[in-house]
Amino acid sequence: MMKIPKIGDIVLVKDFNITGTVIEVISESLYRVERKNQSFIIDKSKLSVVKKHKNYENIRVNELYDPLDDVYEIDFHGYTKFEALKEVAFIVENAKLHQYPVIRIMHGKGRGILRVAIHELLKAYKEQNLIKGYEYAQDNKGGYGVTIVHL
């Protein structure tokens, strides 16, 4: 008998062979699972409970709408250029799959190594019509240390 995941449970996402924590029950068949500051909407049939959360009844999810819910966000501080580029390819595909309209990439200002490499990749994606475009964030939202990608 399949265990029904509840908020706080650690689950295996079968398609990706990764674990995460259930943070929201969206519908009878859709769950929001969080892993390393990323959240995914996954069908219940693709989840397997690994560890039950003992006090899941005490966990509450804020029901207010937050416009940032529609933003896929990743922080690349501490990544090498090659690690970041590999992740960007995965993120663009995953964000499109889960119908996020925007990706917020925090690469930092520093010497610009990550920013330049990521922008070169995004330029190629734009030319291939994989993304609509990209731009720097507003100054009060990270400026040129953050790139906003429009899908």
OpenMM code with the backbone's topology and positions (N, CA, C; nanometers):
from openmm import Vec3, app, unit

residues = "MET MET LYS ILE PRO LYS ILE GLY ASP ILE VAL LEU VAL LYS ASP PHE ASN ILE THR GLY THR VAL ILE GLU VAL ILE SER GLU SER LEU TYR ARG VAL GLU ARG LYS ASN GLN SER PHE ILE ILE ASP LYS SER LYS LEU SER VAL VAL LYS LYS HIS LYS ASN TYR GLU ASN ILE ARG VAL ASN GLU LEU TYR ASP PRO LEU ASP ASP VAL TYR GLU ILE ASP PHE HIS GLY TYR THR LYS PHE GLU ALA LEU LYS GLU VAL ALA PHE ILE VAL GLU ASN ALA LYS LEU HIS GLN TYR PRO VAL ILE ARG ILE MET HIS GLY LYS GLY ARG GLY ILE LEU ARG VAL ALA ILE HIS GLU LEU LEU LYS ALA TYR LYS GLU GLN ASN LEU ILE LYS GLY TYR GLU TYR ALA GLN ASP ASN LYS GLY GLY TYR GLY VAL THR ILE VAL HIS LEU".split()
positions = [
    Vec3(0.0840, -0.1189, 0.0000),
    Vec3(0.0000, 0.0000, 0.0000),
    Vec3(0.0883, 0.1249, 0.0000),
    Vec3(0.0576, 0.2176, -0.0888),
    Vec3(0.1374, 0.3394, -0.1010),
    Vec3(0.1026, 0.4370, 0.0119),
    Vec3(0.2061, 0.4876, 0.0798),
    Vec3(0.1841, 0.5870, 0.1839),
    Vec3(0.1536, 0.7201, 0.1177),
    Vec3(0.0556, 0.7915, 0.1712),
    Vec3(0.0197, 0.9235, 0.1183),
    Vec3(0.1123, 1.0255, 0.1827),
    Vec3(0.1882, 1.1000, 0.1014),
    Vec3(0.2800, 1.2002, 0.1576),
    Vec3(0.2039, 1.3120, 0.2293),
    Vec3(0.2630, 1.3615, 0.3355),
    Vec3(0.2070, 1.4731, 0.4103),
    Vec3(0.3158, 1.5796, 0.4238),
    Vec3(0.2750, 1.7009, 0.4577),
    Vec3(0.3702, 1.8107, 0.4732),
    Vec3(0.4753, 1.7713, 0.5767),
    Vec3(0.6016, 1.7920, 0.5414),
    Vec3(0.7133, 1.7598, 0.6303),
    Vec3(0.7777, 1.6258, 0.6028),
    Vec3(0.7096, 1.5393, 0.5268),
    Vec3(0.7670, 1.4086, 0.4938),
    Vec3(0.8840, 1.4243, 0.3967),
    Vec3(0.9819, 1.3394, 0.4120),
    Vec3(1.0913, 1.3327, 0.3148),
    Vec3(1.0502, 1.2281, 0.2124),
    Vec3(1.0551, 1.2670, 0.0844),
    Vec3(1.0089, 1.1794, -0.0227),
    Vec3(1.1178, 1.1610, -0.1276),
    Vec3(1.1089, 1.0487, -0.1982),
    Vec3(1.1947, 1.0226, -0.3131),
    Vec3(1.1162, 1.0631, -0.4369),
    Vec3(1.1768, 1.1483, -0.5206),
    Vec3(1.1173, 1.1840, -0.6494),
    Vec3(1.1732, 1.0836, -0.7483),
    Vec3(1.0914, 0.9862, -0.7856),
    Vec3(1.1374, 0.8696, -0.8609),
    Vec3(1.2014, 0.9052, -0.9948),
    Vec3(1.1430, 0.9993, -1.0688),
    Vec3(1.1953, 1.0324, -1.2018),
    Vec3(1.3372, 1.0883, -1.1982),
    Vec3(1.3699, 1.1605, -1.0901),
    Vec3(1.5004, 1.2256, -1.0815),
    Vec3(1.5940, 1.1560, -0.9835),
    Vec3(1.5421, 1.0576, -0.9095),
    Vec3(1.6194, 0.9851, -0.8091),
    Vec3(1.6826, 1.0811, -0.7071),
    Vec3(1.6000, 1.1763, -0.6596),
    Vec3(1.6443, 1.2708, -0.5574),
    Vec3(1.5419, 1.2706, -0.4451),
    Vec3(1.5855, 1.3149, -0.3280),
    Vec3(1.4930, 1.3279, -0.2163),
    Vec3(1.4671, 1.4745, -0.1889),
    Vec3(1.3533, 1.5015, -0.1284),
    Vec3(1.3164, 1.6365, -0.0913),
    Vec3(1.2107, 1.6306, 0.0172),
    Vec3(1.1683, 1.7464, 0.0618),
    Vec3(1.0689, 1.7563, 0.1677),
    Vec3(0.9394, 1.8115, 0.1108),
    Vec3(0.8280, 1.7476, 0.1442),
    Vec3(0.6970, 1.7984, 0.1018),
    Vec3(0.6692, 1.9258, 0.1800),
    Vec3(0.6479, 2.0359, 0.1086),
    Vec3(0.6205, 2.1625, 0.1768),
    Vec3(0.4779, 2.2114, 0.1530),
    Vec3(0.4068, 2.1486, 0.0559),
    Vec3(0.2692, 2.1914, 0.0295),
    Vec3(0.1953, 2.0810, -0.0442),
    Vec3(0.0695, 2.0625, -0.0081),
    Vec3(-0.0196, 1.9747, -0.0827),
    Vec3(-0.1059, 2.0671, -0.1673),
    Vec3(-0.0801, 2.0688, -0.2981),
    Vec3(-0.1489, 2.1608, -0.3883),
    Vec3(-0.2886, 2.1089, -0.4227),
    Vec3(-0.2964, 1.9817, -0.4525),
    Vec3(-0.4241, 1.9175, -0.4829),
    Vec3(-0.4132, 1.7715, -0.4416),
    Vec3(-0.5153, 1.6958, -0.4726),
    Vec3(-0.5148, 1.5544, -0.4361),
    Vec3(-0.3981, 1.4794, -0.4999),
    Vec3(-0.3545, 1.5251, -0.6164),
    Vec3(-0.2478, 1.4532, -0.6861),
    Vec3(-0.1188, 1.5328, -0.7035),
    Vec3(-0.1164, 1.6614, -0.6685),
    Vec3(0.0039, 1.7433, -0.6874),
    Vec3(0.0609, 1.7910, -0.5542),
    Vec3(0.1926, 1.7765, -0.5430),
    Vec3(0.2635, 1.8148, -0.4216),
    Vec3(0.3801, 1.9061, -0.4576),
    Vec3(0.4091, 2.0022, -0.3680),
    Vec3(0.5282, 2.0856, -0.3851),
    Vec3(0.6363, 2.0262, -0.2953),
    Vec3(0.7494, 1.9917, -0.3578),
    Vec3(0.8617, 1.9305, -0.2874),
    Vec3(0.9797, 2.0263, -0.2963),
    Vec3(1.0471, 2.0482, -0.1831),
    Vec3(1.1618, 2.1392, -0.1798),
    Vec3(1.2894, 2.0605, -0.1601),
    Vec3(1.3926, 2.1042, -0.2339),
    Vec3(1.5255, 2.0444, -0.2216),
    Vec3(1.6291, 2.1519, -0.2500),
    Vec3(1.7174, 2.1757, -0.1565),
    Vec3(1.8263, 2.2727, -0.1723),
    Vec3(1.7765, 2.4069, -0.2251),
    Vec3(1.6794, 2.4658, -0.1592),
    Vec3(1.6237, 2.5970, -0.1940),
    Vec3(1.5538, 2.6012, -0.3291),
    Vec3(1.5226, 2.4869, -0.3856),
    Vec3(1.4435, 2.4805, -0.5084),
    Vec3(1.3174, 2.4033, -0.4759),
    Vec3(1.2062, 2.4439, -0.5357),
    Vec3(1.0853, 2.3660, -0.5130),
    Vec3(1.0296, 2.3200, -0.6468),
    Vec3(0.9690, 2.2030, -0.6450),
    Vec3(0.9165, 2.1399, -0.7650),
    Vec3(0.7733, 2.0975, -0.7384),
    Vec3(0.6895, 2.1054, -0.8396),
    Vec3(0.5543, 2.0529, -0.8292),
    Vec3(0.5575, 1.9152, -0.8939),
    Vec3(0.5235, 1.8130, -0.8148),
    Vec3(0.5381, 1.6744, -0.8582),
    Vec3(0.4061, 1.6007, -0.8388),
    Vec3(0.3743, 1.5133, -0.9334),
    Vec3(0.2575, 1.4281, -0.9223),
    Vec3(0.2804, 1.3244, -0.8127),
    Vec3(0.1759, 1.2963, -0.7348),
    Vec3(0.1854, 1.2022, -0.6228),
    Vec3(0.2359, 1.0647, -0.6670),
    Vec3(0.2006, 1.0227, -0.7871),
    Vec3(0.2413, 0.8899, -0.8344),
    Vec3(0.3929, 0.8791, -0.8526),
    Vec3(0.4618, 0.9913, -0.8609),
    Vec3(0.6065, 0.9916, -0.8807),
    Vec3(0.6827, 1.0084, -0.7502),
    Vec3(0.6097, 1.0045, -0.6370),
    Vec3(0.6711, 1.0228, -0.5058),
    Vec3(0.6628, 0.8948, -0.4240),
    Vec3(0.7635, 0.8738, -0.3423),
    Vec3(0.7648, 0.7617, -0.2491),
    Vec3(0.8128, 0.8152, -0.1144),
    Vec3(0.7340, 0.7939, -0.0098),
    Vec3(0.7698, 0.8448, 0.1233),
    Vec3(0.8910, 0.7680, 0.1750),
    Vec3(0.9950, 0.8416, 0.2112),
    Vec3(1.1170, 0.7830, 0.2655),
    Vec3(1.1137, 0.7893, 0.4181),
    Vec3(1.0710, 0.9049, 0.4709),
    Vec3(1.0673, 0.9228, 0.6153),
    Vec3(0.9480, 1.0103, 0.6502),
    Vec3(0.8629, 0.9606, 0.7388),
    Vec3(0.7459, 1.0360, 0.7829),
    Vec3(0.7882, 1.1434, 0.8818),
    Vec3(0.7284, 1.2623, 0.8682),
    Vec3(0.7528, 1.3693, 0.9637),
    Vec3(0.6603, 1.3468, 1.0821),
    Vec3(0.7152, 1.3416, 1.2023),
    Vec3(0.6363, 1.3064, 1.3209),
    Vec3(0.5317, 1.4116, 1.3562),
    Vec3(0.5624, 1.5371, 1.3355),
    Vec3(0.4717, 1.6443, 1.3778),
    Vec3(0.4182, 1.7243, 1.2602),
    Vec3(0.3870, 1.6562, 1.1493),
    Vec3(0.3457, 1.7306, 1.0311),
    Vec3(0.2176, 1.8111, 1.0553),
    Vec3(0.1340, 1.7697, 1.1501),
    Vec3(0.0103, 1.8436, 1.1761),
    Vec3(0.0404, 1.9851, 1.2256),
    Vec3(0.1564, 2.0040, 1.2862),
    Vec3(0.1909, 2.1350, 1.3419),
    Vec3(0.2529, 2.2292, 1.2396),
    Vec3(0.2806, 2.1802, 1.1193),
    Vec3(0.3415, 2.2628, 1.0164),
    Vec3(0.2316, 2.3328, 0.9383),
    Vec3(0.2436, 2.4620, 0.9209),
    Vec3(0.1429, 2.5390, 0.8484),
    Vec3(0.2078, 2.6079, 0.7294),
    Vec3(0.1352, 2.6125, 0.6190),
    Vec3(0.1833, 2.6817, 0.4998),
    Vec3(0.1046, 2.8106, 0.4873),
    Vec3(0.1735, 2.9207, 0.4672),
    Vec3(0.1074, 3.0482, 0.4499),
    Vec3(0.0280, 3.0454, 0.3199),
    Vec3(-0.1001, 3.0674, 0.3280),
    Vec3(-0.1873, 3.0575, 0.2109),
    Vec3(-0.1910, 3.1856, 0.1277),
    Vec3(-0.1301, 3.2938, 0.1765),
    Vec3(-0.1328, 3.4185, 0.1005),
    Vec3(-0.0530, 3.4034, -0.0278),
    Vec3(-0.1009, 3.4652, -0.1348),
    Vec3(-0.0310, 3.4591, -0.2624),
    Vec3(0.0923, 3.5477, -0.2567),
    Vec3(0.2019, 3.4950, -0.2993),
    Vec3(0.3263, 3.5700, -0.3075),
    Vec3(0.3698, 3.5694, -0.4531),
    Vec3(0.3864, 3.6862, -0.5159),
    Vec3(0.4256, 3.6873, -0.6572),
    Vec3(0.5578, 3.6171, -0.6831),
    Vec3(0.6414, 3.6006, -0.5803),
    Vec3(0.7675, 3.5302, -0.5991),
    Vec3(0.7464, 3.3804, -0.6134),
    Vec3(0.6237, 3.3310, -0.5881),
    Vec3(0.5948, 3.1898, -0.6088),
    Vec3(0.6106, 3.1519, -0.7553),
    Vec3(0.5978, 3.2483, -0.8438),
    Vec3(0.6087, 3.2225, -0.9867),
    Vec3(0.7509, 3.2416, -1.0385),
    Vec3(0.8461, 3.2531, -0.9472),
    Vec3(0.9852, 3.2743, -0.9856),
    Vec3(1.0683, 3.1541, -0.9403),
    Vec3(1.1392, 3.0953, -1.0339),
    Vec3(1.2328, 2.9856, -1.0034),
    Vec3(1.3643, 3.0540, -0.9691),
    Vec3(1.4175, 3.0275, -0.8506),
    Vec3(1.5328, 3.1026, -0.8025),
    Vec3(1.6487, 3.0097, -0.7693),
    Vec3(1.7691, 3.0511, -0.8079),
    Vec3(1.8896, 2.9725, -0.7783),
    Vec3(2.0045, 3.0679, -0.7440),
    Vec3(2.0835, 3.0294, -0.6455),
    Vec3(2.1985, 3.1091, -0.6029),
    Vec3(2.3258, 3.0337, -0.6405),
    Vec3(2.4069, 3.0932, -0.7270),
    Vec3(2.5291, 3.0296, -0.7743),
    Vec3(2.6543, 3.0759, -0.7004),
    Vec3(2.6402, 3.1486, -0.5917),
    Vec3(2.7583, 3.1890, -0.5150),
    Vec3(2.8331, 3.0634, -0.4705),
    Vec3(2.9616, 3.0580, -0.4977),
    Vec3(3.0437, 2.9439, -0.4590),
    Vec3(3.0558, 2.8365, -0.5663),
    Vec3(2.9807, 2.8491, -0.6748),
    Vec3(2.9895, 2.7529, -0.7847),
    Vec3(3.1071, 2.7880, -0.8755),
    Vec3(3.1637, 2.6877, -0.9406),
    Vec3(3.2600, 2.7152, -1.0466),
    Vec3(3.1806, 2.7504, -1.1718),
    Vec3(3.2496, 2.8042, -1.2713),
    Vec3(3.1844, 2.8403, -1.3970),
    Vec3(3.1188, 2.7175, -1.4608),
    Vec3(3.1875, 2.6066, -1.4605),
    Vec3(3.1362, 2.4866, -1.5260),
    Vec3(3.0180, 2.4267, -1.4502),
    Vec3(3.0232, 2.4304, -1.3164),
    Vec3(2.9100, 2.3828, -1.2372),
    Vec3(2.7859, 2.4684, -1.2630),
    Vec3(2.8064, 2.5991, -1.2688),
    Vec3(2.6946, 2.6909, -1.2908),
    Vec3(2.6321, 2.6707, -1.4282),
    Vec3(2.7151, 2.6556, -1.5315),
    Vec3(2.6614, 2.6370, -1.6666),
    Vec3(2.5817, 2.5071, -1.6770),
    Vec3(2.6304, 2.4029, -1.6135),
    Vec3(2.5585, 2.2750, -1.6139),
    Vec3(2.4221, 2.2915, -1.5457),
    Vec3(2.4196, 2.3627, -1.4343),
    Vec3(2.2949, 2.3844, -1.3615),
    Vec3(2.1974, 2.4721, -1.4404),
    Vec3(2.2475, 2.5734, -1.5102),
    Vec3(2.1593, 2.6613, -1.5878),
    Vec3(2.0816, 2.5799, -1.6905),
    Vec3(2.1481, 2.4877, -1.7582),
    Vec3(2.0803, 2.4029, -1.8568),
    Vec3(1.9681, 2.3235, -1.7901),
    Vec3(1.9957, 2.2661, -1.6738),
    Vec3(1.8949, 2.1899, -1.6001),
    Vec3(1.7810, 2.2813, -1.5546),
    Vec3(1.8150, 2.3978, -1.5039),
    Vec3(1.7158, 2.4901, -1.4493),
    Vec3(1.6203, 2.5392, -1.5570),
    Vec3(1.6721, 2.5760, -1.6729),
    Vec3(1.5852, 2.6242, -1.7814),
    Vec3(1.4859, 2.5147, -1.8193),
    Vec3(1.5337, 2.3937, -1.8339),
    Vec3(1.4455, 2.2824, -1.8700),
    Vec3(1.3425, 2.2560, -1.7597),
    Vec3(1.3861, 2.2535, -1.6356),
    Vec3(1.2968, 2.2242, -1.5238),
    Vec3(1.1949, 2.3360, -1.5021),
    Vec3(1.2382, 2.4604, -1.5137),
    Vec3(1.1465, 2.5733, -1.4950),
    Vec3(1.0388, 2.5742, -1.6034),
    Vec3(1.0778, 2.5412, -1.7256),
    Vec3(0.9787, 2.5334, -1.8330),
    Vec3(0.8810, 2.4189, -1.8076),
    Vec3(0.9332, 2.3062, -1.7629),
    Vec3(0.8500, 2.1898, -1.7331),
    Vec3(0.7447, 2.2231, -1.6275),
    Vec3(0.7848, 2.2991, -1.5267),
    Vec3(0.6940, 2.3341, -1.4178),
    Vec3(0.6258, 2.4689, -1.4389),
    Vec3(0.6386, 2.5233, -1.5587),
    Vec3(0.5683, 2.6433, -1.6044),
    Vec3(0.5977, 2.7679, -1.5207),
    Vec3(0.7223, 2.7834, -1.4822),
    Vec3(0.7634, 2.9089, -1.4198),
    Vec3(0.7860, 3.0098, -1.5311),
    Vec3(0.7338, 3.1302, -1.5200),
    Vec3(0.7560, 3.2292, -1.6249),
    Vec3(0.8913, 3.2999, -1.6136),
    Vec3(0.9511, 3.2939, -1.4936),
    Vec3(1.0740, 3.3700, -1.4675),
    Vec3(1.1709, 3.2854, -1.3861),
    Vec3(1.3005, 3.2993, -1.4198),
    Vec3(1.4082, 3.2397, -1.3393),
    Vec3(1.4917, 3.3557, -1.2869),
    Vec3(1.5242, 3.3510, -1.1592),
    Vec3(1.6102, 3.4531, -1.0977),
    Vec3(1.7418, 3.3855, -1.0634),
    Vec3(1.8472, 3.4236, -1.1335),
    Vec3(1.9795, 3.3637, -1.1132),
    Vec3(2.0679, 3.4628, -1.0371),
    Vec3(2.1098, 3.4225, -0.9170),
    Vec3(2.1990, 3.5071, -0.8374),
    Vec3(2.3415, 3.4567, -0.8582),
    Vec3(2.4196, 3.5310, -0.9336),
    Vec3(2.5565, 3.4899, -0.9642),
    Vec3(2.6589, 3.5793, -0.8978),
    Vec3(2.6166, 3.6888, -0.8414),
    Vec3(2.7067, 3.7806, -0.7735),
    Vec3(2.7720, 3.8780, -0.8693),
    Vec3(2.8360, 3.9767, -0.8125),
    Vec3(2.9006, 4.0807, -0.8931),
    Vec3(3.0474, 4.0457, -0.9151),
    Vec3(3.1220, 4.0332, -0.8109),
    Vec3(3.2618, 3.9896, -0.8175),
    Vec3(3.3372, 4.0336, -0.9407),
    Vec3(3.4134, 3.9410, -0.9981),
    Vec3(3.4902, 3.9701, -1.1200),
    Vec3(3.4078, 3.9452, -1.2455),
    Vec3(3.2888, 3.8911, -1.2317),
    Vec3(3.1987, 3.8741, -1.3451),
    Vec3(3.2161, 3.7448, -1.4227),
    Vec3(3.2950, 3.6524, -1.3705),
    Vec3(3.3221, 3.5279, -1.4430),
    Vec3(3.1926, 3.4490, -1.4638),
    Vec3(3.1158, 3.4290, -1.3567),
    Vec3(2.9900, 3.3548, -1.3688),
    Vec3(2.8898, 3.4314, -1.4547),
    Vec3(2.8790, 3.5616, -1.4302),
    Vec3(2.7823, 3.6440, -1.5032),
    Vec3(2.8073, 3.6373, -1.6536),
    Vec3(2.9304, 3.6545, -1.6949),
    Vec3(2.9641, 3.6535, -1.8376),
    Vec3(2.9354, 3.5164, -1.8987),
    Vec3(2.9768, 3.4103, -1.8307),
    Vec3(2.9546, 3.2749, -1.8828),
    Vec3(2.8054, 3.2436, -1.8925),
    Vec3(2.7294, 3.2779, -1.7897),
    Vec3(2.5849, 3.2528, -1.7899),
    Vec3(2.5176, 3.3340, -1.8995),
    Vec3(2.5580, 3.4590, -1.9173),
    Vec3(2.4974, 3.5426, -2.0214),
    Vec3(2.5290, 3.4900, -2.1616),
    Vec3(2.6480, 3.4358, -2.1805),
    Vec3(2.6801, 3.3761, -2.3115),
    Vec3(2.5887, 3.2570, -2.3404),
    Vec3(2.5659, 3.1741, -2.2399),
    Vec3(2.4766, 3.0599, -2.2569),
    Vec3(2.3336, 3.1066, -2.2815),
    Vec3(2.2881, 3.2065, -2.2054),
    Vec3(2.1521, 3.2579, -2.2225),
    Vec3(2.1336, 3.3226, -2.3598),
    Vec3(2.2382, 3.3869, -2.4103),
    Vec3(2.2312, 3.4454, -2.5440),
    Vec3(2.2075, 3.3356, -2.6480),
    Vec3(2.2785, 3.2241, -2.6336),
    Vec3(2.2597, 3.1110, -2.7256),
    Vec3(2.1190, 3.0534, -2.7110),
    Vec3(2.0681, 3.0442, -2.5892),
    Vec3(1.9315, 2.9952, -2.5668),
    Vec3(1.8284, 3.0875, -2.6311),
    Vec3(1.8537, 3.2177, -2.6227),
    Vec3(1.7608, 3.3138, -2.6842),
    Vec3(1.7612, 3.2982, -2.8357),
    Vec3(1.8780, 3.2815, -2.8940),
    Vec3(1.8879, 3.2628, -3.0391),
    Vec3(1.8176, 3.1347, -3.0845),
    Vec3(1.8131, 3.0346, -2.9962),
    Vec3(1.7461, 2.9080, -3.0278),
    Vec3(1.5991, 2.9096, -2.9851),
    Vec3(1.5506, 3.0244, -2.9388),
    Vec3(1.4131, 3.0412, -2.8909),
    Vec3(1.3791, 2.9501, -2.7726),
    Vec3(1.4780, 2.9158, -2.6910),
    Vec3(1.4531, 2.8372, -2.5703),
    Vec3(1.4077, 2.9265, -2.4545),
    Vec3(1.4435, 3.0554, -2.4622),
    Vec3(1.3978, 3.1547, -2.3650),
    Vec3(1.3548, 3.2789, -2.4418),
    Vec3(1.2725, 3.3621, -2.3767),
    Vec3(1.2283, 3.4866, -2.4411),
    Vec3(1.3348, 3.5948, -2.4306),
    Vec3(1.4045, 3.5987, -2.3184),
    Vec3(1.5068, 3.7005, -2.2988),
    Vec3(1.5607, 3.6971, -2.1575),
    Vec3(1.6540, 3.7889, -2.1302),
    Vec3(1.7135, 3.7982, -1.9970),
    Vec3(1.7603, 3.9405, -1.9749),
    Vec3(1.7729, 3.9773, -1.8477),
    Vec3(1.8124, 4.1137, -1.8115),
    Vec3(1.8675, 4.1132, -1.6697),
    Vec3(1.9335, 4.2219, -1.6336),
    Vec3(1.9774, 4.2371, -1.4952),
    Vec3(1.8568, 4.2724, -1.4086),
    Vec3(1.8659, 4.2370, -1.2819),
    Vec3(1.7610, 4.2730, -1.1871),
    Vec3(1.7665, 4.4230, -1.1598),
    Vec3(1.6577, 4.4748, -1.1040),
    Vec3(1.6570, 4.6154, -1.0625),
    Vec3(1.7659, 4.6348, -0.9580),
    Vec3(1.8157, 4.7574, -0.9472),
    Vec3(1.9241, 4.7861, -0.8531),
    Vec3(1.8916, 4.7418, -0.7102),
    Vec3(1.7679, 4.7635, -0.6660),
    Vec3(1.7312, 4.7267, -0.5292),
    Vec3(1.7026, 4.5775, -0.5139),
    Vec3(1.7117, 4.5003, -0.6231),
    Vec3(1.6876, 4.3555, -0.6197),
    Vec3(1.8138, 4.2768, -0.6576),
    Vec3(1.9295, 4.3436, -0.6550),
    Vec3(2.0543, 4.2732, -0.6827),
    Vec3(2.1341, 4.3309, -0.7978),
    Vec3(2.0727, 4.4182, -0.8788),
    Vec3(2.1437, 4.4830, -0.9885),
    Vec3(2.2127, 4.3844, -1.0804),
    Vec3(2.3353, 4.4152, -1.1183),
    Vec3(2.4052, 4.3273, -1.2126),
    Vec3(2.4644, 4.2027, -1.1465),
    Vec3(2.4326, 4.1780, -1.0216),
    Vec3(2.4690, 4.0534, -0.9536),
    Vec3(2.3610, 3.9481, -0.9668),
    Vec3(2.2489, 3.9859, -1.0299),
    Vec3(2.1350, 3.8965, -1.0472),
    Vec3(2.0844, 3.9093, -1.1907),
    Vec3(2.0598, 3.7954, -1.2535),
    Vec3(2.0030, 3.7945, -1.3896),
    Vec3(1.8627, 3.7377, -1.3830),
    Vec3(1.7706, 3.8071, -1.4482),
    Vec3(1.6321, 3.7635, -1.4580),
    Vec3(1.6125, 3.7037, -1.5976),
    Vec3(1.5665, 3.5794, -1.6045),
    Vec3(1.5447, 3.5100, -1.7324),
    Vec3(1.3946, 3.4960, -1.7528),
    Vec3(1.3471, 3.5358, -1.8702),
    Vec3(1.2049, 3.5261, -1.9041),
    Vec3(1.1852, 3.4065, -1.9974),
    Vec3(1.0960, 3.3147, -1.9557),
    Vec3(1.0709, 3.1948, -2.0338),
    Vec3(0.9511, 3.2124, -2.1262),
] * unit.nanometer
topology = app.Topology()
chain = topology.addChain("A")
for resn in residues:
    res = topology.addResidue(resn, chain)
    for name in ("N", "CA", "C"):
        topology.addAtom(name, app.Element.getBySymbol(name[0]), res)
